[in-house]
Amino acid sequence: MLSFRDKINYLGEQLDTIHDNYADSFKTDIFLFIGDFDTSNSNLLFLKNLSSKIEINNWINKLTSRIVMRENETEINNLIFDYIEFG
């Protein structure tokens, strides 16, 4: 079982790893939106509902996919906020 700190560290590592695909290019936006990768950051509370590295990767993949599909409709920061707050 991953601790909250482990989840935060893993999320930061994954958002900092960018492959050569369009969806991954939005990881930087997510990284910057979240801000401090610290246990006191309320933007990271959603991680308490995720229990594994696979679930964290799935969360990242779903969010980047949503950004790609809707990037022309709204600001990226609004999409990230909505996904963090409401899943």
Secondary structure, DSSP 8 states (H G I E B T S, - for coil): ---HHHHHHHHHHHHT---SSTGGGGHHHHHHHH---STT-GGGGGGGG--SHHHHHHHHHHHHHHHHHHTTTS-HHHHHHHHHHH-
